[in-house]
């Protein structure tokens, strides 16, 4: 039996927007410990959003984009008597945010040929408008969970 569950560390809010969510996005984008580069990318993307959506605060756009990309259900593999079933389960709030950020950053990195700040801004704006790859991924995850609803009784 395992002894301890790892306790959650407190994240210090980012300096510019004083938001923990923005700080988590910076951490998600950061590679090899280069935090200032990651901050430059995120703040640059927020400036791009400000240019495109003049009437809205980029932080509100970001929060709404996250909300639109958050999955409510996912499937987990569960072995029962030699067969593997995809069992739909509800996702905890913390993991929903984590998955949405991961998908947004992954798909913005996948946009080749444009700088990362513009790619991130474009992906956030797409998620804000309920289009784009991250929202499509959420819809696919929900469809998968819906299709396997028959195995919900194997939930643990």
N, C-alpha and C positions, 0 to 999 in steps of 0.2 A: 504494500500500500504506500502511496506517496505521502510525504510528510506535510509539505507546505505548498500553498498556492502562491505564485509570485504576486506581490502586491503592486498595484498600479503606481507608477511614478507620476508626480505632478508636473505638468508641462507649463513652463513659463510662457506667458503670452508674448506675441511678437511685438517689437518696439513701435512699429508704425501704426498698426491698426488696433493694438492692444487686444487681440483676439487669439484664443487658444486654437481655434480651427485653422487660422492662417498659419500659426506656428507648426501645427501638425502637417499642413500642406508643404511647408518649407522642409520639414524633416522627411517627408515622403519623396520630395524631389532631390534632396541632398544626396550626393555620391561622394565617397571617399572623404567624408568629413568636411567638405567645402561648403560651409554654411552661408558665407557671404555671397558666393556664387548663386546658391539656391534662393537666397533672399532676393538677389537681383532679378532672377528669373520670375519669381512670384510677383514682386512689386512691378516689374516691367509689364507682366501680363495684366495686372490690375490697372495700370496706366492705359494699356490698349483697350481694356473694357470701358474705361472712363471716356476715351475718345469715341468709341462706337455707340455707347449708351449714355449720352450726355445728361439725360434727366435722372439717371439712377446712380446710387452709390455702388461702387464695385464690390464692396463687402456683402451687400444685399444680393447682388447678382450671384456671387460665389455661394452664399448660403442657400439660395433657391436652386442653383445648379446641383449642389450636393443633395438637396431634398429630392430633386427629380431623378437623381442617379442611384439613390439608396434602394437596395433590394429589401423586400420584407420577408421573402422565403428563399430557401436554397435546398438543394438535395445533398444528402450524405449517404455514402455507401454503407450498407448494413448486411452482414452475412448471416443468413438464417438457413440452417440445414443444407449446406453445400451450394446454395444459390445466393447471389448477391443482388440485393434490391436497392434501388435509389429511393430513399425515404425522404419526403419533404419535411423540413423543420423550419420553425420561425427563427429569425436571426435576432440576436440581442442588439440593442441600440448602438452600443460601442462598435460592434462588428459591422453594422450597416454603414456607419460613417467611414470606417476603415476601408471597406470594400469599395465604396463609392470613390474615395480619394485615390485608391490604388488604380481603379479602372480609368479615371480621368487622366492621371499622370501617365499610365501605360499607353493609352491611346493617343495622348498628345506627343509622347516620345516616338510613336509610330508614324506620325506625320513627317515624312522626310522632305528635305528641301527647303524648309522654312525654319527660322530661329525658334528655339524652345519657348521663348516668352510669347511669341505670336501664336505658336501651336497650342500652348496652354490656354491663352485667351480665347482662341477659336473653339477649343473643346469645351471650355466653361460656358461660352455663349451658346454653343449647340445644346449643352445640357440644360441651360436656362430656358431655351426654347423647346425643350422636350424632344430634341432630335439628337443625332450624333451617336457615336460608337458606344459611349458609356451607358446611355439610356437604352440603346439596343441590347447591350449585354444584360442589363437589368431585366428587360422584357423577356429575353431568352431564358434567363434563370427562372423567372416566374412561370413561363410556359412549361419548362422542364418540371418544376414542382407541381404544376397543375396536372400535367400528363401522368405523373406518378402518385396522384392523390390516393389511388387504391391501396398503396402500401403504407399509408399514414399510420395504420395500427401497429406497425413495427417500430414506431417511435420509442425512444428510450429516455 
